[in-house]
């Protein structure tokens, strides 16, 4: 078969076939009387082998070794190709992400593009000061895309920088709560905590809805932060979790403060008092938890709480009785 026919059937150009021949990858087995290259069936099979290996990303030099060295072991070479391909995909994915974020910023001109690039680079800086400045400047005329802010806040370990990023996120507009809620599914406990802390500082009904959903999260830390944030927003759905926190001694002071905020609505005071007293009365509630529950009653106004404190001042547990008596004294003094 002559070179033109081989090129037509194989899809490999005549120029590339000559290049293969120059490299010694495939040589036509014969020549016609006029000197034209003539390829045999074995030559054509070798061409297809070369093209198959090229499709895997092998260089022509590596292909020559693979085809001509009987002792050549493909495993290490394929392993290297896998590694290189992963690195290339990671680099391309990073570039695609950067381009999408620049596009999302809707730059008006190349000056805007350069400003966004500079902010994105600063957010990824090893310098905490640079990251913090980038977060604080992200609310400028060309803001940092919200996706970049979410990624930054979920990976930030410096408290001051994290605070600046949460501040920027709260002013970022759409999609912030949705993207932060995705962080609640992270396998990393630290990322989940950063996500719920950031959600707690996001305004609006959407963030509140995600915080409500987080009350059922399997991570107790996530549930706790969500409950505290919801309590501050006056959402009574958080009450059971807040009571649990007091019983378990997890941020119990903050949980009691959140209950006192909810108790500012007089319609809820008796219900809050009853929930605390119900846990106090359970035989499974230990002495330390009973003491914390009694202290939490200090922030709940109303006659129901007062009458309960009178009874608790006679409690068999001396610590509970003394705490209740002290709280009654403060109420009487007021």
C-alpha positions in Angstrom: 0.0 0.0 0.0 1.4 3.4 -1.0 1.8 6.3 1.4 -1.2 8.2 0.1 -3.5 5.2 0.6 -2.1 4.6 4.1 -2.7 8.2 5.0 -6.3 8.1 3.7 -7.1 4.9 5.6 -5.3 5.5 8.8 -6.0 9.2 9.2 -2.3 9.9 9.7 -1.0 12.5 7.3 1.7 11.6 4.8 3.8 14.3 6.4 3.5 12.6 9.8 4.3 9.2 8.3 7.5 10.6 6.9 8.2 12.1 10.3 7.7 8.7 11.9 10.1 7.2 9.3 12.7 9.9 10.1 12.5 9.0 13.8 12.7 5.3 13.0 9.3 4.6 14.5 7.9 2.9 11.3 9.7 2.2 8.1 7.9 1.1 4.9 8.9 -2.5 4.2 9.5 -1.9 0.5 9.7 0.5 -2.4 8.0 0.4 -5.8 10.0 0.3 -9.0 9.6 4.1 -9.1 10.9 4.5 -5.5 7.6 5.1 -3.8 7.2 3.9 -0.2 5.2 0.7 0.1 3.7 -0.3 3.4 3.0 -3.9 4.4 0.2 -5.1 6.7 2.6 -5.2 9.6 3.7 -1.6 8.9 0.1 -0.5 9.0 -0.5 -2.3 12.3 2.5 -0.6 13.8 1.1 2.8 12.6 -2.1 2.0 14.5 -0.1 0.9 17.5 1.8 4.2 17.5 -1.5 6.2 17.2 -3.0 4.2 20.1 -0.1 5.0 22.4 -0.1 8.6 21.3 -3.7 8.8 22.5 -2.5 7.9 25.9 -0.2 10.9 26.0 3.1 9.1 25.4 5.8 11.0 23.6 7.2 9.6 20.4 10.4 8.6 22.1 8.5 6.7 24.7 6.4 5.0 22.0 9.6 3.9 20.3 10.9 2.3 23.5 7.5 0.7 24.2 7.4 -0.9 20.7 11.0 -1.9 20.3 12.3 -2.8 23.8 11.2 -6.4 24.7 12.0 -5.8 28.4 10.0 -2.5 28.6 7.6 -2.5 31.5 4.5 -0.3 30.9 3.4 -0.1 34.5 5.8 2.6 35.7 5.3 4.7 32.5 1.5 4.4 32.8 1.7 5.4 36.5 3.7 8.5 35.5 1.1 9.3 32.9 -1.6 9.1 35.5 0.2 11.5 37.8 1.0 13.9 35.0 -2.6 13.8 33.8 -4.0 14.5 37.3 -1.6 17.5 37.7 -2.6 18.8 34.3 -6.3 18.5 35.2 -5.8 20.2 38.5 -3.9 23.1 36.8 -6.6 23.4 34.2 -9.4 23.3 36.8 -7.7 26.0 38.8 -7.4 28.2 35.7 -11.0 27.5 34.8 -12.1 28.5 38.3 -10.1 31.7 38.2 -11.6 32.6 34.8 -15.1 32.0 36.0 -14.6 34.2 39.0 -13.2 37.0 36.9 -16.2 36.6 34.5 -18.6 36.7 37.5 -17.1 40.0 38.6 -18.3 41.5 35.3 -15.2 43.6 34.7 -15.8 46.6 32.5 -12.2 46.8 31.2 -8.8 45.3 31.6 -8.1 47.5 34.6 -11.0 45.8 36.3 -9.7 42.4 35.3 -6.3 43.1 36.8 -7.9 44.3 40.0 -9.9 41.1 40.4 -6.8 39.0 39.6 -4.8 41.0 42.3 -7.5 40.4 44.9 -7.8 36.7 44.1 -4.0 36.4 44.5 -4.1 38.3 47.7 -6.8 36.0 49.1 -4.5 33.1 48.5 -1.4 34.8 49.9 0.6 33.2 52.7 0.5 36.6 54.5 -2.5 37.0 56.9 -2.3 40.8 56.5 -2.5 40.5 52.7 -5.5 38.2 53.0 -7.2 40.5 55.5 -6.7 43.6 53.3 -8.1 41.7 50.3 -11.2 40.8 52.3 -11.7 44.3 53.5 -11.2 45.8 50.0 -13.5 43.2 48.3 -16.5 45.5 48.8 -15.1 48.0 46.3 -16.3 48.9 42.8 -15.0 45.6 41.5 -15.9 43.1 44.3 -14.3 39.7 44.7 -16.7 37.0 43.4 -18.7 35.4 46.3 -17.3 31.9 45.4 -13.8 33.1 46.1 -14.8 34.6 49.4 -16.6 31.4 50.5 -13.6 29.3 49.5 -11.3 31.6 51.4 -13.4 31.7 54.6 -13.8 27.9 54.7 -10.0 27.5 54.7 -9.0 30.5 56.8 -7.4 29.7 60.2 -6.5 33.2 61.4 -9.4 34.6 63.4 -9.0 38.2 62.3 -8.8 37.3 58.7 -11.8 35.0 59.1 -13.8 37.9 60.6 -12.9 40.2 57.7 -14.0 37.5 55.3 -17.3 36.9 57.0 -17.9 40.7 57.0 -17.2 40.8 53.2 -19.5 37.8 52.7 -22.3 39.4 54.6 -22.2 42.2 52.0 -21.6 40.0 49.0 -25.2 39.6 48.0 -26.5 36.5 46.3 -25.4 32.9 46.6 -23.4 33.3 49.8 -25.7 31.3 52.1 -26.2 28.6 49.5 -22.4 28.1 49.0 -21.8 28.2 52.8 -24.5 25.6 53.3 -22.5 23.3 51.0 -19.6 23.6 53.4 -21.7 22.0 56.1 -21.4 18.7 54.2 -17.6 18.8 54.2 -15.9 15.7 55.8 -13.7 18.2 57.7 -15.1 19.2 61.1 -13.1 22.5 61.0 -14.6 23.4 57.6 -18.1 22.6 58.8 -17.6 24.9 61.8 -16.3 27.7 59.7 -19.3 27.3 57.4 -21.9 27.5 60.1 -20.1 30.5 61.8 -20.2 32.3 58.5 -23.8 31.5 58.0 -24.5 32.9 61.4 -23.3 36.3 60.2 -25.2 36.3 56.9 -28.4 38.4 57.0 -31.7 37.4 55.5 -34.3 34.7 55.4 -32.2 32.4 53.3 -29.4 32.2 55.8 -32.0 31.7 58.6 -33.5 28.8 56.6 -30.1 27.0 56.3 -29.5 27.6 60.0 -32.8 26.0 60.8 -31.9 23.0 58.8 -28.5 22.8 60.5 -30.3 22.1 63.9 -30.7 18.5 62.6 -27.0 18.2 61.6 -25.2 15.2 63.0 -22.3 17.4 64.1 -23.0 18.8 67.6 -20.7 21.8 67.0 -22.7 22.7 63.9 -26.0 22.3 65.8 -24.7 24.5 68.6 -23.6 27.4 66.4 -26.8 27.2 64.5 -28.9 27.3 67.7 -27.0 30.3 69.1 -27.4 32.2 65.9 -31.1 31.4 65.6 -31.7 32.3 69.3 -30.2 35.7 68.6 -32.6 36.0 65.7 -35.6 35.2 67.9 -36.2 31.8 66.3 -37.8 29.5 68.9 -36.9 26.4 66.9 -33.5 26.6 68.5 -34.8 26.1 72.1 -34.5 22.3 72.3 -30.9 22.5 71.1 -30.1 25.4 73.5 -31.5 23.4 76.4 -29.4 20.4 75.4 -26.3 22.6 75.3 -26.9 23.7 78.9 -27.5 20.2 80.1 -24.3 18.9 78.3 -22.2 21.9 79.3 -21.4 23.0 75.7 -21.2 26.8 75.5 -23.9 26.7 78.2 -23.5 30.3 79.2 -24.0 31.4 75.6 -27.0 29.1 75.3 -28.5 30.5 78.5 -28.0 34.1 77.1 -29.7 33.0 73.8 -32.7 31.7 75.9 -32.9 35.0 77.7 -33.1 36.8 74.4 -35.9 34.6 73.3 -37.6 35.2 76.7 -37.9 38.9 75.8 -41.1 37.8 74.0 -43.5 37.4 76.9 -45.5 34.8 74.9 -42.6 32.4 75.2 -41.4 32.9 78.8 -43.6 30.1 80.4 -42.7 27.6 77.7 -39.0 28.3 78.2 -39.3 28.0 82.0 -41.2 24.7 81.6 -38.6 23.3 79.3 -35.8 24.1 81.7 -37.8 22.7 84.7 -38.7 19.5 82.8 -35.0 18.8 82.3 -34.3 19.6 85.9 -36.9 17.1 87.1 -35.6 14.2 85.0 -33.9 11.5 87.1 -31.2 11.2 84.4 -30.1 14.8 84.8 -26.9 14.9 86.8 -26.0 17.4 89.5 -23.8 19.7 87.4 -26.5 19.9 84.7 -29.1 20.7 87.3 -27.0 23.5 88.5 -26.6 24.9 85.0 -30.3 24.6 84.3 -31.1 26.5 87.5 -28.6 29.3 86.6 -30.3 29.5 83.2 -33.6 30.3 84.9 -32.1 33.7 85.8 -32.7 35.0 82.3 -36.4 33.9 82.2 -38.8 36.4 83.7 -42.3 35.7 84.9 -44.3 34.2 87.7 -43.7 30.6 86.5 -40.0 31.0 86.9 -40.4 32.8 90.3 -42.6 30.0 91.7 -40.1 27.4 90.4 -37.2 29.1 92.1 -39.1 29.2 95.4 -39.4 25.4 95.2 -35.8 24.9 94.0 -34.5 26.9 97.0 -35.6 23.9 99.1 -34.0 21.4 96.7 -32.1 18.5 98.3 -29.1 19.4 96.1 -27.5 22.2 98.2 -25.8 23.8 95.2 -29.2 24.0 93.3 -30.9 25.3 96.5 -28.3 28.0 97.0 -28.4 29.1 93.4 -32.2 29.3 93.4 -32.1 31.3 96.7 -29.6 33.7 95.3 -31.6 34.3 92.1 -34.7 34.9 94.2 -32.8 37.5 96.2 -31.8 39.3 93.0 -35.4 39.3 91.8 -36.7 40.6 95.1 -34.0 43.3 95.1 -35.2 44.5 91.7 
